[in-house]
C-alpha cells in the first residue's frame, strides 16, 4: 500500500511540474507576441520566428496545463443541472465523466505517442523558417495527456469513495 502513496506523490509532483512548464510557455508566448507587435508596428521590422514559436508555446500551454487545471478544479463546468442533483447522483455523474475522461486521455496518449515516435523516427521538421524538430512540440501531447488520465483516475477514486461513503 505504501507504493501507491509514493506513486500518488510522484504524480502530483509531475502534474505540478507540467503546470509550471505550461506557465513558462505562456510567458514565452506573451514575450514573443509582444516583441513581434513592437518590432512590426514601431520599427517596421517583423520577425520571421514569432508565429512559429507562439504556435508551439500554445500547444505546450494547452497540453501541459490540462492535468494541473483539472487537479485545481479550474476547468469550466456547466452546473445548471448538477446543482439540483443529490450528492449520490453527483458522485455517479462524476464517475461517468471521469471514466470518459480517462478513456479520451488515453486515446490522446496513444495517438500523441505515435506522432512523437514518427517525428523522431523520420526526423520530421517544421516547414517554416526555424525548421524546428517536430519532437519538440509533439512531446507535450502524450506527456500532458498521460498526466491528465492520471488526474482523472485520482478524481475517479475520490468519486467512488464519495459514492460508497454516501451509501453507508
PETA-V876657 format. One record per backbone hydrogen bond with DSSP energy under -1.0 kcal/mol. NH is the residue of the N-H (numbers start at 0). CO is the residue of the C=O. Records with the same first field share a line. If there is no record, write none. Layout:
NH: CO + CO
This chain:
4: 0
5: 1
6: 2
7: 3
8: 4
9: 5
10: 6
11: 7
12: 8
13: 9
14: 10
15: 11
16: 12
17: 13
18: 14
19: 15
20: 16
21: 17
22: 18
23: 19
24: 20
25: 21
26: 22
27: 23
28: 24
29: 25
30: 26
31: 27
32: 28
33: 29
34: 30
35: 31
36: 32
37: 33
38: 34
39: 35
40: 36
41: 37
44: 38
52: 48
53: 49
54: 50
55: 51
56: 52
57: 53
58: 54
59: 55
60: 56
61: 57
62: 58
63: 59
64: 60
68: 64
69: 65
70: 66
71: 67
72: 69
73: 68
82: 78
83: 80
84: 81
89: 85
90: 86
91: 87
92: 88
93: 89
94: 90
95: 91
96: 92
97: 93
98: 94
99: 95
100: 96
101: 97
102: 98
103: 99
104: 100
105: 101
106: 102
107: 103
108: 104
109: 105
110: 106
111: 107
112: 108
113: 109
114: 110
115: 111
116: 112
117: 113
118: 114
119: 115
120: 116
121: 117
123: 118
125: 131
130: 127
133: 123
135: 132
137: 133
138: 134
140: 137
142: 138
143: 139
144: 140
145: 141
146: 142
147: 143
148: 144
149: 145
150: 146
151: 147
152: 148
153: 149
154: 150
155: 151
156: 152
157: 153
158: 154
159: 155
160: 156
161: 157
162: 158
163: 159
164: 160
165: 161
166: 162
167: 163
